[in-house]
Every structure is written in structure tokens, then in C-alpha cells.
Amino acid sequence: MTTEAITPLRQRMIEDMNARKLCAGTQRGHIRSCKRFAAFLKRSPDTATLEDIRRFQLHLAETDVSICTRNRIMTGLRFLFRVTMRRLDLASEIYHLREPQKLPLVMSPDETKRLLAVASSLKARVLLSLGYGCGLRASEVVRLKVKHIDSAQKIIRIEQSKGRKDRNVMLSPETLALLRQWWKLRRSRHDAQTPVQERWLFPGTRSGKPMTTRHLNRLFHEAADAAGIKKAVTLHALRHSFASHLLDNGIDIRKIQVLPGHEKLETTARYLHVATGTISAVESPLDGLSQPKRKRPGKPQSSREEAKPPA
């Protein structure tokens, strides 16, 4: 889209989002939300009234829009009204609904093993192994560079991920071996002039760019289908399985909190509900009903009662 096609209001909103360093995905979502509101009004959002916002929220409630999607739409509109238009009266009319709390879907260790075994190529196996073995997000996997792999300290450095935060994750011997195998096969004709430390581990088809998360997502679903996994798993299930399996292995939950980069312990605690090994190890009270009741030990007699002669 050319600059001339962008309305002054949209251009101002883009400038406000850039000034606040909102990521590209967030900006696209906010713009889509405002376009949807404008389509509902059939006029520019800067002419909206309190009644228009009320009617739009009722419209979303009456359609098949999920609660999560509805909240995202209203978040974009709130930015427009509160930041760009400085209309706090309109922003105060927006409300959010409590989103349903769903348990993350995880794979069993056997399913994960099958998925990695049937990966279509060494590249696919390395990518999926990083997602599961290190608990990385898809965007973190594809944006890895050579400089992020520290074999001496046995860590992988994740730079400026979600929330613009850095963190370190473990580099297991098997992961390092897979990375070294991949590096021998990786083609370098597109970045031969780039310093080795700055090269992408998984370059994309566009020069100077890493592979896309869409490509990685396609590789995951191909492997899941080949492994015969019937669950409606997504690529993010590798990250969920990473944390769940660590809990089953007895790793302290506060250590697990650091590895995926969770800011709050409550986020990591969700995996206590899906750590199947931990849950299945708890004995049900129903099993206790079928077991013979143990007799309580008798009360020992005192020395005076023992010495008392019979009547």
C-alpha cells in the first residue's frame, strides 16, 4: 500500500505504535481491529460516538466471534481512542471479557519420540528438536544465529524474544550433535560474505532473512501426521511438552519457570495440571477402599495395671 492510500488517522496511529516500539504483529492486529470497526460504522472511526462503540460490542457478542478474538479487537480500538485520538471518554466505554482458562495440550514422551523420528529431513528434525528440547517458541527457533550457540558453557542464548527479554536455555549434548550435523549440510552460497557468527542457522529463501515460522509450522504438521498423532496439536505443543515432561522428571518448578522465560510462576504452574506422570502417580482414594483396612496398634498397658492383682 502506498503512503497516499493511508488516511491521516491511520498514519498517525502507525506513528504512535512505532514510537511505543510495538512489534509488527501487534501493529497489524491493531490496524485490522480499526478497519473492522470502520467497516461496521461505514465511516471513519474518528466520528465514532459512545453509542457506536456500544453497538459494535453488542454486534461482536451476537456473532460467532470468540472471546479471545473479541478482546483483541477491543484492545486495538482502545489504543486508537486512548493514544491516537486522545478520546478517553470513548476508551472508557470499552470492556473486556474474562477469557476461558484452557489447559495446554501436550504430547506424551512416546508421541514426541515418534514425531522426531519421522521428521522428513535432518533440518526438520533439528528444528523440532530445538522446540522440544529447549522449550523454544517458533520465532525463537528460526531466528537462531551461530553466535547464539555457546558450546563451551552448554547454553543457547535467546536474544530479545517476547517482551524484549533475553534468556539462556540449556544446550544438551544431543542437541549440539544435531546442530553440528546440520551445519555440515547447510548451504552457505547465499551468505558466504556474512561473518560466520552472524549467519542464520536456518536461512530462508529470501537473501539475508531466516526461514519463516509458517514453514516451520508446516514441517511440524507433516511430522505429526506421519507419526500418527491424533490430537489437535500445534507447533507450540512442543514447548508445552517440554515444561510438562520436566515436571514429570522431578525438576523444580522455579527452574522450569526460567527456561521458557515465564515472568510469573502462575504461568508455569499451569503445567502441573497436564503433567500426566505427576498426576497419574497420585493414588486415588477409590483404590484405598478396596484394600484391607489396617488394624490400629493396641494401647499399651501402664506398669500399674500390669502389677494390679486379679480380683
C-alpha positions in Angstrom: 0.0 0.0 0.0 1.4 3.4 -0.9 1.7 6.3 1.5 -1.0 8.2 -0.4 -3.6 5.4 0.3 -3.1 5.7 4.0 -5.5 8.1 5.8 -4.1 10.7 8.1 -5.7 8.9 11.1 -4.1 5.6 10.2 -0.7 7.2 9.6 -0.9 8.9 13.0 -1.8 5.6 14.7 1.1 3.8 12.9 3.5 6.6 14.2 2.1 6.2 17.7 2.7 2.4 17.6 6.2 2.9 16.2 7.0 5.4 19.0 6.0 2.8 21.6 8.0 0.0 19.9 5.0 -2.2 19.3 6.1 -5.3 17.3 4.9 -5.7 13.7 2.4 -8.5 14.6 0.7 -6.3 17.2 0.6 -3.3 14.8 -1.1 -5.4 12.1 -3.6 -6.7 14.7 -4.5 -3.2 15.8 -4.9 -1.9 12.3 -7.2 -4.9 11.4 -9.3 -4.1 14.5 -9.8 -0.5 13.5 -10.6 -1.5 9.9 -13.3 -3.9 11.2 -14.8 -1.1 13.3 -14.8 1.3 10.4 -16.5 -1.3 8.2 -19.2 -1.7 10.9 -19.7 2.1 11.1 -19.4 2.6 7.3 -17.4 5.8 8.1 -14.2 6.9 9.7 -13.6 5.8 13.3 -12.8 9.4 14.3 -16.5 10.2 14.0 -17.5 7.4 16.5 -19.7 8.1 19.4 -20.3 6.3 22.7 -23.4 4.7 21.2 -21.4 3.4 18.2 -18.9 1.6 20.5 -21.8 0.1 22.5 -23.5 -1.1 19.3 -20.2 -2.6 18.0 -19.6 -4.6 21.2 -23.2 -5.9 21.0 -22.6 -6.8 17.4 -19.5 -8.8 18.3 -21.4 -10.5 21.1 -24.2 -11.6 18.7 -21.8 -13.0 16.1 -19.6 -16.1 16.3 -16.5 -14.1 17.4 -14.6 -15.9 20.2 -14.0 -14.1 23.5 -10.2 -14.1 22.8 -10.7 -12.5 19.3 -13.2 -10.0 20.7 -10.8 -8.9 23.4 -8.0 -8.4 20.8 -10.3 -6.3 18.6 -11.2 -4.1 21.5 -7.6 -3.7 22.6 -6.8 -2.3 19.2 -9.7 0.1 19.4 -8.7 1.2 22.9 -5.2 2.1 21.6 -6.8 4.2 18.8 -9.1 6.1 21.1 -6.8 6.5 24.1 -3.5 7.1 22.4 -4.0 8.4 18.9 -7.3 10.3 19.2 -7.0 11.3 22.9 -10.6 10.4 23.5 -10.6 8.9 27.0 -14.4 9.0 27.1 -14.6 6.6 24.2 -11.8 4.4 25.6 -13.6 4.1 28.9 -16.6 2.6 27.1 -14.6 -0.4 26.1 -14.7 -3.5 28.3 -13.0 -6.9 28.1 -14.5 -10.3 29.0 -12.8 -12.9 31.1 -11.2 -15.3 28.8 -11.7 -19.1 29.3 -8.8 -20.8 31.1 -7.8 -23.7 28.9 -5.1 -26.3 29.7 -2.3 -26.5 27.3 -2.3 -29.6 25.0 0.8 -31.7 25.5 2.2 -34.8 23.8 3.4 -37.9 25.7 7.1 -38.8 25.6 6.3 -41.7 23.2 4.4 -39.3 20.8 7.3 -36.8 20.9 9.8 -39.6 20.2 7.8 -40.8 17.2 7.4 -37.3 15.9 11.1 -36.6 15.9 11.9 -40.0 14.4 9.7 -39.4 11.4 10.8 -35.9 10.6 11.1 -35.5 6.8 14.8 -34.3 6.9 17.7 -33.6 9.2 16.7 -29.9 9.0 13.2 -30.7 10.2 14.4 -32.9 13.0 16.9 -30.3 14.2 14.2 -27.6 14.2 11.6 -29.7 16.1 14.3 -30.9 18.5 15.1 -27.3 19.4 11.4 -26.6 20.0 11.0 -29.6 22.3 14.5 -30.0 23.8 14.9 -26.3 24.7 11.3 -25.1 25.1 11.7 -22.5 22.4 8.9 -20.6 20.6 8.7 -20.9 16.8 10.0 -17.4 16.3 13.0 -18.1 18.6 13.9 -21.3 16.7 14.0 -19.7 13.3 15.9 -16.6 14.4 18.9 -18.5 15.9 22.3 -17.5 14.7 25.7 -19.1 15.1 26.7 -16.7 17.8 23.8 -17.8 20.0 25.2 -21.3 20.3 27.7 -21.4 23.2 29.1 -25.0 23.2 31.7 -24.1 25.9 29.1 -23.2 28.5 26.5 -25.6 27.0 23.8 -22.9 26.6 21.8 -21.3 23.9 21.3 -17.5 24.2 17.9 -16.2 23.2 18.0 -12.5 22.4 15.1 -10.0 22.5 12.3 -12.5 22.4 8.7 -12.0 23.7 8.6 -8.9 25.9 12.0 -7.8 24.5 13.8 -10.1 27.0 17.0 -12.1 26.8 17.4 -15.5 28.4 19.6 -18.6 28.3 18.5 -22.2 27.8 20.4 -25.4 28.1 22.3 -27.0 25.2 22.2 -30.7 25.6 24.9 -33.0 24.0 22.3 -34.5 21.6 21.1 -31.1 20.5 24.7 -29.9 19.9 25.4 -33.1 17.9 22.3 -32.4 15.7 23.4 -28.8 15.2 26.8 -29.9 14.1 25.4 -32.4 11.7 23.1 -29.8 10.2 25.9 -27.2 9.9 27.9 -29.6 7.7 24.9 -29.9 5.3 23.7 -26.3 5.5 24.2 -24.4 2.2 26.2 -21.2 2.5 26.1 -19.8 -1.0 23.6 -17.0 -0.1 25.5 -15.7 3.0 29.1 -16.6 2.2 30.1 -12.9 2.6 28.4 -12.7 6.0 30.6 -13.3 9.1 30.1 -16.8 10.4 28.9 -15.7 13.8 26.2 -13.6 12.2 24.8 -16.3 9.9 21.3 -17.7 10.4 21.3 -21.3 11.4 18.2 -21.8 9.2 18.3 -19.3 6.4 15.2 -18.6 4.4 14.5 -18.3 0.6 15.0 -14.6 0.8 18.5 -13.4 1.0 19.6 -12.2 4.4 16.4 -13.5 6.1 15.7 -16.5 8.3 13.2 -19.2 7.4 9.6 -18.3 8.3 7.6 -19.7 11.2 5.0 -20.7 8.6 7.5 -23.1 7.0 8.4 -24.5 10.4 4.7 -24.9 11.2 4.2 -26.9 8.0 7.1 -29.2 8.9 5.6 -29.9 12.3 2.2 -30.8 11.0 3.8 -33.1 8.3 5.7 -34.9 11.1 2.7 -35.1 13.3 0.6 -36.7 10.6 3.4 -39.1 9.7 3.7 -40.1 13.4 0.0 -40.8 13.6 -0.7 -38.3 16.3 -4.5 -37.8 16.5 -4.5 -35.0 19.0 -5.2 -31.5 17.6 -1.6 -30.4 18.5 0.1 -27.3 17.2 3.7 -26.4 17.0 3.5 -24.7 20.4 2.7 -28.1 21.9 6.4 -28.9 21.7 7.1 -26.0 24.2 4.2 -27.2 26.4 5.5 -30.8 26.4 9.0 -29.5 27.3 7.8 -28.0 30.6 5.3 -30.8 31.3 7.9 -33.5 30.9 10.4 -31.7 33.0 7.9 -31.6 35.8 7.3 -35.3 35.4 11.1 -35.8 35.7 11.1 -34.1 39.1 12.7 -30.8 38.0 11.9 -27.9 40.4 9.1 -25.7 39.1 11.2 -22.5 39.7 13.9 -23.8 37.5 11.4 -24.6 34.8 10.0 -21.1 35.1 13.3 -19.6 34.0 13.9 -21.8 30.9 10.7 -20.9 28.9 11.1 -17.2 30.1 7.9 -17.1 32.1 7.6 -13.8 34.0 5.1 -15.2 36.6 5.3 -18.6 38.4 1.5 -18.9 37.9 2.1 -19.3 34.1 4.5 -22.3 34.7 2.1 -23.7 37.4 -0.4 -24.5 34.6 1.7 -27.4 33.6 1.0 -29.1 37.0 -2.5 -29.7 35.6 -1.1 -31.5 32.5 2.0 -33.3 33.9 0.4 -36.7 33.3 3.2 -38.6 35.1 2.8 -36.5 38.2 -0.9 -36.7 38.2 -1.1 -40.5 37.5 1.3 -41.2 40.3 -1.2 -39.9 42.9 -3.2 -42.7 44.5 -6.9 -42.4 44.1 -9.0 -42.7 47.4 -11.1 -45.2 45.4 -8.2 -47.6 45.4 -7.9 -47.3 49.2 -11.5 -48.6 49.6 -10.6 -52.0 48.1 -7.5 -52.5 50.2 -7.9 -54.3 53.6 -8.2 -52.0 56.5 -5.1 -51.9 58.6 -5.6 -52.5 62.3 -4.5 -49.8 64.7 -1.9 -51.0 67.2 -3.4 -51.6 70.7 -2.9 -49.2 73.5 0.0 -50.4 75.8 -0.9 -51.1 79.4 0.7 -49.0 82.1 3.0 -50.5 84.7 0.4 -50.1 87.5 -2.2 -52.0 85.6 0.3 -54.8 85.0 1.1 -55.0 88.7 -2.5 -55.0 89.9 -3.5 -58.4 91.1 -6.6 -60.1 89.7 -9.9 -59.7 91.6 
